[in-house]
Amino acid sequence: MRRKLRSDRGAACRGRRHIDLSAPPCGAEQDRERPVTALLSSTTDPFAGLPSILAMRDLRRGHLREAHPSPTAATLLRVDPLATVRALCLAAAPLYGRSDDTWSVATIVAAIGERLALRVASAPPCVVVDAGPLHQLWLHAVATAKAAELLAHGTGSLPPEEAHLLGLLHDLPLWFALATQRAPQAKATDSVALADADERRRRLGLPDSVANRLAAAAAAIEDGPGAKLTEVTQILLAAQLLAELAGFTHPGRLSEPDHAVQQLAQRSAAAIGSVLRDSVAADLRAIGIDLDGVGREPDSSADSGIDFATAAEAQGELACIDAARLALRVLGGDRPIPDYRAALAASAETATTVLDYDRAMVGHWIRETGALVIQQPGASGDAPLLRHSIRLTPADQSALHDALHACRPVLLAAAGERDGLLAGIGANEALVVPINRKFHTPSFLLVDRTISGRSVQAERSSELLTMLAVTTGMRVENLLLDRRARRSAQSALVDPLTRLWNRRMGIATLDQAIARARRSDTDLTVLMIDLDQFKKLNDTYGHVQGDVALRATAGVLRHTLRRADTISRYGGEEFLVLLTETSAEEASLLAARLFVEIEARGHSVNLPITVSIGQASLGASDTAEGILARADRALYASKAQGRNRFSVDDDDA
């Protein structure tokens, strides 16, 4: 027996939004009866009340049982104009680094990543009252997009995927009208609606290439027959006509088509008209919707048994309960956090999963330059995001200063057209939360709900964000202290001039290597390397050049030997090399190569650098002191024989 989730509070006020498209905008009295009306009159988001056509509850309940359980983001966006325009505006933000003028559903998904694109198409469900005009406009848009794609294949004047996107979005003015509770009979040919549509396009942040083509098509519809049409506009208008002929009628009135448009549609009708309806039905079937069932009252047997609105509401309540784990998640209670980048990633992931924000980014405020350097910690399905520097406006900088001073989240909201930080990340509003306010370069957590069209203002989530940011700051400070402690400990074992291990570390490693070689019955060979005539080099060229000679020798050793080998500065001009799992014959070949390459390196820095090398392999009764003494004895043999050579002590001690 399936259990329905129920709520004892008003779902209309919280989880469920009722949108009556058949009524004009409400007055004050009506607002009290329908408290969600304020959501639909957003000055920054034209689609605040209806973020996605697939959010309509009747469409969700009409899903076919045999539909694929997890359609891709591209499959969903191809049939969802509202989600697609949101995703497009997000992908066009400077943050995602895409600057060309060619856009399609595929390029949108590539820009923002599969995870964010899926989130765009998975907006919280809402109930729409009298959704007939929306259903009609939606099917007409999907059919127009498919027809435009097929026309572009035939004419070759436009990439088919780009034509599909333009066809899907061609009726933006009417979408604006319906989504903001205007009368459903509003027409795209209304000059007032067109002017308003241009303003709303700017607020959305549509890329110019798409906005200009859509505006040209809308202007051609307004001007009527005789208007000068580009090839792209002809394709869009002919695609609308083909959609009408296939039975996908427009909820408004289409103007009389131009003669050139009629000819293009007539030439293509035979080839496209016969397959258009089947193509649209196939695209809808791919996301689990039956074309013939759209607009019908859903069968109660198709109900999932869970009320979508109250389920979303219950999810929010669970998020509040799970918020008690915020500190543990960031502090590493359930998984190790190795460095500060991982701490920032855990914080951002918590903001999106537990606190239900669409995006979470980290910004580092470079106060000297007035820029915020944005990075988005990687998550599965995210597009690669380069570090991006955004020039802040004076208002942005003031907001960041206020957030640091109060140690609380501060809301950034666009009063009109986006600029500064909001334009850079492609958001209508965002919360900035200070993470490490005491640092010279403070960091901020930036969160938004631009994708789902929901407001970020919530007292409860603001408190949780503050706790999340403070916990993240504590974790970052602890990690930095740990790193300083490790570096301090390491510096006691590293030679500051050559950046090799020092004598103490070299001898300690030799003891371990001998024990390991005995246990595994493997070879171990030691090389003692000494720079020839080093005092004379210092006296002739100066001590600074002597340091250059030491660093040059260390560089050859570091780049020639394996990672498994240990190199240390044993004395003033003497180096100790431990070659694990290396026989005497193999070590001899390496020693010959080393003194040749070190001499060549000396020529490149204009210094007479040569070395003498002594070699000894671990014997059956060797101790660390014994094998070092034997390698040292071989080194002196090389010195006695004229230097710039290697000698081997092959006595088994």
N, C-alpha and C positions, 0 to 999 in steps of 0.2 A: 504494500500500500504506500503510495507516494505521499509525502508530507509537504504541505504548502507552508512556506514561511509567511508569518503574519506579523504585523506591526500594530502596536497599540497607539501609535501617533500618526499624524497626518502625512500620508505618503506623498500627497501632492506638494507638500512644502519641502520635502527633503529628497526622497529617492525618485519620485515620479514627476515629470513635468507635463502638464496638460496644455496643448497648443491648439487653439481654435482658429483654423485658417479661414473659416467662413465669416468671422465677425471683424468689424473694424477695430482699431486700437481702443483699448478700454479706458474709461474715465476713472475718476477717483473711486466712485462707488463700486465699479466693476473690479478695480484692483483689489479691493478688500475681499471680494468673493474668490478671486483667482490670484493668490499672492505671488505666483511665479511670473506674472506679467513683466516684472522689472527685469527678469533675465533676458527678455526678448528685446529690450530697448537699449542694449549696450551701445555705447558710443564708440567702442573700440573693436568690437567683434560683430560683424554683420550676421553671423550665424550662431550667436550665443545660445539661442533656444533650440536649435536643431543642428548639432555639429556633424551629423552623418545621416544620410538617407537610410542606411542600414540600422540606425538606432531606433527606427520606428518599430514599435512593439508588434504590430500586426504582421510585419514582414518577418520578424524573428520567429514568431509562432508559426509562420507558414513554411518554415524550412522543410525540405524533403527529408525523409528518413534515410534515403540512400545517398545523401550528399556526402562529399568528401569531408572528413572531420576537421581538417586543418588546411583550408585554402591559403595560398600564398598572399602576401600583401599586394602584389601586382594584380592578382586575380580579383581581389576585393575592390581595389581602387579603380579598376577599369569599368566598374558598374556603379560607382558611388561618386557623383559630381561634388558633393559637399566635402566629403573626406579628401578627395583628390585636390580640391582647391586649397584646403588647409595644408596638405602635405607639400604642394607646390610652393606655397608661400614660405613654408619652413625651409625647404631645400634651397630656395633662392637667397636665403639669408647669408651674409658674408661669412658667418661662422663655418659653413660647410664648404666654402672655397670653390663653388662652381660658378664660372663666369661666362660660359658660352651661351648662345641664344637659342639653342635647340633643346626643347623640352618634350618629354614623353613620360608615361607612367614608369617605364623601365629606368629612365635617368633619375626620376624623383626617388625611387626606391634605392638606387645606387648611391645617391647623395646622402640620404638620411639613415640608411640601413634598414634591414628587414624588421628589426624589433620596433623601432619608432613608427615605421610605416604601418605595421600591424596595429599598433596602438591607435593611430589615427582612424583606422577603419573599425575599431572596436570601442566606439564611444558608449557611455552608459545608455541603457534603453530609455525611451520616452514614449508617452502615449500622445498621439495626434488625433484631435477631434476633426471629423470631416476631412479626411486625408485624400479625398478624390483628386483635387487639383494637383497635389504633390505627386501622387502616383502617376497621373497623366503626364506631368512635366518630366518626371524621372524617366519613364519608359521612352518618351520622345527624345530625351537627351542621350540615353544609351543607344537607341536606334540611330540617331544622327551621328553619334561617334563612330558606330560600326559602318554606316554608309560613307562617311568621310574617309575612313580608312580604306574601304574598297575602292572609292573614287580615286584616291591618291595612288593606289596600286596601278590603276588604269592610266592615269594621266602622267605620272612621274614628276609632277610639279612640286610635290611636297612629300617628305618622308611619311609613310603610312602611320607610324606610331605617333608622330607629331600631329597629323591630321586627326587621329582618334582623340587625342587630348583636347584639341581645339573644339571638336564637335561635342565632346562631353561637357565643356564649360561655356558653350556659345550663348546660353540663356542666363548668364549670371544676373542681369538686371531683374529678371522675373524671379529667380531664386531669392534675391535680396528682398523682393516685395513679399513673397510668400513666407519666408523665414522670419520676417519681422511683423507678421500679422496684418499686412495690408490686404486689401480686397483681392480675392483670387483672380478677378478679371483684369487685374493690372496688366498692361501690355508693355513689351519691350520697346514699342514705338513711341511711347510717351516721352517727350523731351525732358520733362522734369525727372522721370525715372532714370533716364540716361545720364543726366548731370549728376544725380545722386549716386548712380552706379559707378561713375568715374571716381567720385570721392571715396566710395567704399573700396574700390579696387586699390586706391592708394593706401588706405588704412590696412588692408590685408597684406600689402607688400608684394603684389604680383610682379613677376619679372616683366620688364618693359616689352620684350619681344612678344609675350603672350598677351599682355594687356592691350598693346597697340593693335594686334590682329583682331582681338575680340571687339575692341572699340570700332574698328573699321567695318566689321560685319554688322554691328548694331547700327552704325550710321547709315550703311547701305540699306538696311531694312527701313529705317526712318525716311530716307530720301525717296524710296520707291523706285519704280522702273526708270531707266535713263541714267541712274547714278553710275559713276565710273567705278568699275569693279576690278580688283586684283584677282589673280588666279586663285589665291588662297580663299578670298571672300566668295568667289564663284563656287568653289568646292563646298564651303560651309553652307551656303544657301541652297545649293543643289542637294546636299545631304539632308537638309531639313525637309525639302520637298519629297525626296525618296522615302523618308521616314513616314511622312503623311500618307503617301501612296501605299505603304505597307501596313497601314492601319494604326500607326503610333501617332495619334492626333495631338496637336498642341492645345494646351488649355486656353490660350488666348487666340488672337487672330493673326495668321501669317499674312503679310502684305503681298500684293500681286508680284509674282517673281519676274525678274528681268528676262528679256528674250534669250540672252546668252545662258542664263541659268536654266531656263526651261529646256533649251537645246541639250545642255550637258546632262540634265536629269533624264530627258527622253532617250538619249543615246545609251544611257547606263541602266535604264529601267529594266530592260529585258534580262541583263546579266546579273544585276544586283537585286532587283525587286523580288525575284523568286527565292533568293537565299537569305534575304535580310532578316525576316522574321525567325527563321530557323537559327541564324547566327546569334541573334539576341537571346533567344530561348536557351541556346547552349551556354552562353556566357553567364546567364542567371542560374542555370542548372549547376554550373561549376561551383557556385557558392551556396547551393541548396535551396534555391527559390524556384517555384513553378510559375512560369510566365502566365499561364492561364488562371492561376489562383490569385494573382495580384489584384487587390481590390475587393475580393470576396471576404465575407466574414470567416475568420479562421475556424476550422473544425475543433471542437473542444478536445477531441481525442488527440489532436496534434500538440496540445499543451504539454509542456515539459513537466508540469506539476509544481513548478517553482515560479512564484511571482517575481518577474525580473526586477521591478522597482524595489521591493522589500529585500530581495536577495542582495542587491547592490548596497542597500542600507545596512543589512546585517554584515556585509563584508567590511563596511566602514567601522562598525562597532568592534568587529574582530581586530581591525587595525589598531584601534585605541587600546585594546587589551594587549596586543602584541607590542605596543609601544614601550612596555616595561622592559623589553629586551633590547631597546635601542643602545643603551650603554654597553651591554655585553657584546653586541654585534660589532660595535666600533672598537671596543677595547680588546677584541679577539677572544671572547669567551667561548664561541662555538667553532672558531677556526683560527689558525695562526695568521698574524698580520706582520710580515717581515720588515716593511719599511713604510715611510710616510705616504708614498704613492698608494700602497695597498690600503692604508687607513682612509685616505681621501676616497678611494674607490668604494670601500665599504660604506662610508657615509653617504655617498651619492646613491648607491644601490638601495640603502635603507630608506632614503627619501622617496624613491620611486616605488619600492615594493611595499613597505610598511605604511608610509604616510601618503601613498597614492598620488604623488605628483607625476606629471608626464615626463619631465626631464629634470635632471640635476647635474649641474656643472660646477666646476671650481674655478674661481677667478683670483688672480694675484694682482694686487693694485700697485703699480709702479708710480708712486706719487711724483717722482721727479719729472716724468714724461707725461703724466696725466692719462695713462693708458691702463686698461685692465687686460691682462693676458689670460685668456680662457683656455681651459683644457677640460675635456670630458673623459673621466675615467672609463676605460674600455669595459663594455659588457657584451655578452653574447648577442650577436645580431646587429651590433652597432656598426655604422660605417666608420672607416678610419677617419679620425678627426685630428688635424694638425693643430698645434698650438696657434691660437689666433689672437692678435692684439687689436683691441677695440679702443678707439679714441673716445674718451668720456666727455660728455657735455658738462658745463658747470653745475647743472641740476643733478646729474649723475654723481659727480664728485661730492656734492653737498649731501646727497642721500647716503653715500658710503661713509662719509665722515660722521653723520648722525648715527648710523648703525654701529660704528666703532665706539662712539661716545656712550651710547645707551646700552651696548651689548645686547641688542634686540634686533629682530628682523625689521626691515624697512621695505615698504611696497613701492615699486616703480611702475607707473601706469602711463600709457600714452593718452594724452588728451585729444589728439588728432592723429596726424601722420607720425609714424615712428621716427625716432632719431636716436643717436648715441648708442647706448648699451642695448636698448630694446630692438633697435634696427639691426644691430650687429648679430643678435642671437635669434631674430625673427619672432619676437614675442610681443603680445599686446600689453601684458603686465607680468611682473616677476617679483619674487621676494629675494632680497639679498640678506644673507645672515653671516655675521662675522665669525670666523673660526679661530684665528690666532691674532687677536687685536693688539698684543704687545710686541709683535714682530715688526722689524723695520719695513718689511714688505708684507703687509697683512693679506690674508686670504679670506675669501668669502665663498659660501655655498649659495648658488643661484638655482632657484627652483621655479617652475612655471607649470601652468595647465593650458597652454595655448592650443595644444593638439585636441584636447577634448572640449575646449570652449568653456571650462568651468572657472569660476573665480578662485584666486589663491587666498583671498581674505577669509581667515577662519581663526578665531581666538585660540581654540584648542590646538590646531596644527601649528600655530605660531609658537605656542609654548613648547611643543614637542620639537620643533625645529631648533629652538634655542637650546634645548637640552642636547639635541643631536650635535649641534655645532660646538657647544662647550665640551662635550665628551670627545669629539674629534680633535679639538685643540689640545686637550689633555693627552690624548694618545700620540699626537704628532710631537708634542714636547718631550714625552717619555722616550719616543723613538730617537729623537735627536740627541737626548742625553745618553741613550744606549750607544748611539753611533760615536759620539765623542769619547765615551769610555773605551770603546773598542779601538778607536784610532789612537788614543793615549797609550793603551796597552801595546798596540802594534808598533807604535813609534819607539818603544823601548827595545824592540827587537829588530828594527830596520836601520840600516846605515843611511843617514840623511843625505849624503853626497851622491851615492850611486843608486839609492832606493833598492838595494839588495838587502837580504838578511844580514845581520851582523854576526860576529864571531860566536857569541853566546847561542844564537839560534842555530848556527851551522853545526856546532858541536852537539847540541841537544838533538837535532835532526839526525846526525850521524849515529848516535846511540840507538834511536828508533829504527833507522835503516838497517843496522847490523842485526838487531833482534828480529826484524821482519825477514831478512835474508836467511837467517838461521832457521826460522820457523818454516819458511816456504822452500828452503833449499834452492835459492836463486843466487845469481851473481850480484856482486856489488863492487864498483870500482871508484876510486877516489883520485881526483886531479888536484894538485897544488900548483897554482899559476902565479908567477911573480913578474912584474914589469922590470925589464932590463934597464940598468943605468938610470933609475928613476931620480936619484939625487942629482945626477948630472943634468937631467932634463929640467928639473926644478931650478937649478942654478942658472942654466942657460936661458930658459924661456920664461921663468917666473912661476910662482906657485899657482897663479890663476890658470896658466896653461897646463900645469901639472894636474889640476882638478879636471880639466878638459880631457886629458889622457886617461884618467881613471874612469870618467863617465863613458868615454868612447869604448874602452875595453869592456866595461859592464854591459854596454849596449850590444856588442858583438856576442857576448856570452848569453845574454837574455834572448836574442833572436835566433841563435844557433842551436841551443839546447832544447830539450823537450820540457813540457810542463811538469812531467813527473820528476825531473831532475831538480836538485836543490843547489842554488848558487848563493854564496855568502862572501862578504868582504872579511877576510880572515885577519888581516893586519893592515898596515899603512898602504902598501902597494901590492898586497898578496890576496889572492882569491882562492876559495875552496869550493870544489864542485863535486857533488855526490851523484854518481850515475847508477841508478837502480836497474836491476835486471840487465846489466851490460857486462859482457865478458871482456877480458884483457885485450883480445884482438879487436873487438868493436871499439873499445875505448881508445886504442892506439890510432885507428883511422880518424876518430873524432879529434884527438889531440893534434894530429898533423894538420887537420883542416883549421883548427882554432888558431894556431900560431901564424898560419898563412893569412887568414882573414883579418886578424888583429893588426898585422903589419900593413895590410892594404888599407884598413880603416885609418891607420896613422897617416898614410900618404894623403888621404882625403881631407884630413884636418891640418895638414902641413906640420906634423909632429913626428919625430922618429920613435914610433912606438913598436917595440918588440917584446915578446914574453918568452920566458923559459918555463917548461912544464915538467912536473914530476908526477908519475902515475904508479898507483899500487892497487892491487885487487885484494879483496878480503880473503884471508887465509883461514885455515881450520881453527887456529887458536888465537886469531887476532882480536884485540880489544880496540876501542876507539883510539886510545893513545898509541897503540902499536901500529895501526894502519896509517895514522897521521905521521908518525915518525918515519915509516918506510916511504911515504909519498914525499916527505920533506927531504929525505936522503936522495931520492931520484931527482928532485928539483936541483939540489946542489950539484949533482952530477951533470945536469944540463948546463949550469952556470960554468962549471969547470971546463966543459968541452966547447966553450965559445958562445953560449947563449943563443936565443932565437931558435930553440929546438926543444924536443921533449925526450925524456928518458923514462925507462920502466924499471921499477924494482919488482922482480919476479920471484923473490925469495918467499917461500911459504913459511911465515913466522911460526 
